[in-house]
Amino acid sequence: MSVGGLPAPAANAASGHRRRGARPPQRRKTPPSGTRQVRVGANGTVNLASITFLASKTHAGSQAIIDWNPDTIIITTTDGEVLAQYTWPAPGTRYVSTHTHPTPPASTDHHTPQDPELSPMS
């Protein structure tokens, strides 16, 4: 239907309307190797292939370069300073950082009784 002598817009992908049942556009696949310039997020991270990598919180907001190949990911400043280097994580991994969870210290109490006795309370 036209209004004011103008033809009605077509309801198709060109006009921004999706047909019912139409699939959304596919995400761009990350090639096996390459280089990309990105901005380091406020929390010091960058994203590549739907994975968040910790780069450097002190460089938050600045530009960084991600260089990757099938084995490693290297994140550098635009001046060439290496901020982080990682191997590709296992499939399904969403976050990678250099931080590790603290492990409890090994027990220093190595005293084991030679002849254990039952407690009178047992």
C-alpha positions as CSV (number, residue, x, y, z in Angstrom):
1,M,0.0,0.0,0.0
2,S,1.4,3.4,-0.8
3,V,1.0,6.5,1.2
4,G,1.2,9.9,-0.4
5,G,2.1,8.5,-3.8
6,L,5.2,6.7,-2.5
7,P,5.4,3.0,-3.1
8,A,5.3,0.7,0.0
9,P,8.8,-0.5,1.1
10,A,9.5,-4.1,0.4
11,A,9.8,-6.4,3.5
12,N,13.1,-8.1,2.8
13,A,16.7,-8.2,4.0
14,A,17.6,-5.1,2.2
15,S,15.1,-3.1,4.2
16,G,16.3,-4.5,7.5
17,H,13.3,-6.8,8.1
18,R,14.0,-10.5,8.3
19,R,11.6,-13.1,6.9
20,R,10.0,-15.4,9.4
21,G,12.2,-18.5,9.8
22,A,15.2,-16.8,8.2
23,R,18.6,-17.5,9.9
24,P,20.7,-14.7,11.3
25,P,23.9,-13.9,9.4
26,Q,26.8,-16.3,10.3
27,R,29.6,-15.0,12.4
28,R,32.9,-14.4,10.7
29,K,35.2,-17.4,11.3
30,T,38.7,-16.6,12.8
31,P,41.3,-17.7,10.3
32,P,44.0,-20.2,11.5
33,S,46.6,-17.4,11.6
34,G,46.6,-13.6,11.4
35,T,47.0,-10.2,13.0
36,R,44.4,-7.9,14.4
37,Q,44.5,-4.5,16.1
38,V,42.2,-4.3,19.1
39,R,41.5,-2.0,22.1
40,V,42.3,-3.4,25.5
41,G,39.1,-3.4,27.6
42,A,38.7,-1.6,30.9
43,N,39.5,-4.9,32.8
44,G,42.6,-5.5,30.7
45,T,41.2,-8.1,28.4
46,V,41.0,-8.6,24.6
47,N,38.8,-10.9,22.6
48,L,39.6,-13.3,19.8
49,A,37.5,-16.2,18.4
50,S,34.9,-15.7,21.2
51,I,37.6,-16.2,23.9
52,T,38.5,-13.5,26.3
53,F,42.3,-13.2,27.0
54,L,43.8,-11.3,29.8
55,A,46.3,-8.9,28.3
56,S,47.3,-6.2,30.9
57,K,45.1,-4.2,33.2
58,T,47.8,-1.4,33.1
59,H,47.2,-1.0,29.4
60,A,43.4,-0.8,29.6
61,G,41.9,1.5,27.0
62,S,45.0,1.4,24.8
63,Q,45.5,-0.2,21.4
64,A,47.1,-3.7,21.2
65,I,48.0,-6.1,18.5
66,I,46.9,-9.8,18.6
67,D,49.1,-12.0,16.5
68,W,48.1,-15.7,16.3
69,N,48.9,-18.9,14.5
70,P,47.6,-22.5,15.0
71,D,49.8,-22.9,18.1
72,T,50.0,-19.5,20.0
73,I,48.4,-16.2,20.6
74,I,50.7,-13.2,21.3
75,I,49.3,-9.9,22.5
76,T,51.6,-6.9,22.1
77,T,51.5,-3.1,22.4
78,T,51.7,-1.1,19.2
79,D,55.3,-0.5,20.2
80,G,56.1,-4.2,20.2
81,E,56.1,-4.9,24.0
82,V,54.7,-8.3,24.6
83,L,51.9,-8.1,27.1
84,A,50.9,-11.8,27.1
85,Q,51.5,-15.0,25.2
86,Y,49.2,-18.1,25.3
87,T,48.8,-21.4,23.6
88,W,45.3,-22.0,22.2
89,P,43.0,-23.2,25.0
90,A,40.9,-26.4,24.8
91,P,37.7,-26.1,22.8
92,G,34.9,-24.6,24.9
93,T,37.2,-22.4,27.0
94,R,35.8,-18.8,27.2
95,Y,38.5,-17.1,29.4
96,V,42.3,-17.4,29.5
97,S,44.7,-15.6,31.9
98,T,48.1,-16.0,33.5
99,H,46.6,-16.1,36.9
100,T,46.3,-19.4,38.7
101,H,44.2,-20.3,41.6
102,P,46.2,-20.4,44.8
103,T,46.9,-23.9,46.1
104,P,47.1,-24.6,49.8
105,P,50.6,-25.0,51.1
106,A,51.7,-28.6,51.7
107,S,51.4,-29.7,55.3
108,T,54.6,-29.3,57.3
109,D,53.4,-31.6,60.0
110,H,55.0,-34.9,59.1
111,H,54.6,-36.4,62.6
112,T,52.8,-39.7,62.3
113,P,52.5,-41.9,65.5
114,Q,54.4,-45.1,65.3
115,D,51.8,-47.0,67.4
116,P,48.4,-45.3,67.0
117,E,46.2,-45.7,70.0
118,L,42.5,-45.4,70.1
119,S,41.2,-42.4,71.8
120,P,39.4,-43.0,75.1
121,M,36.5,-41.0,73.6
122,S,36.1,-43.5,70.7
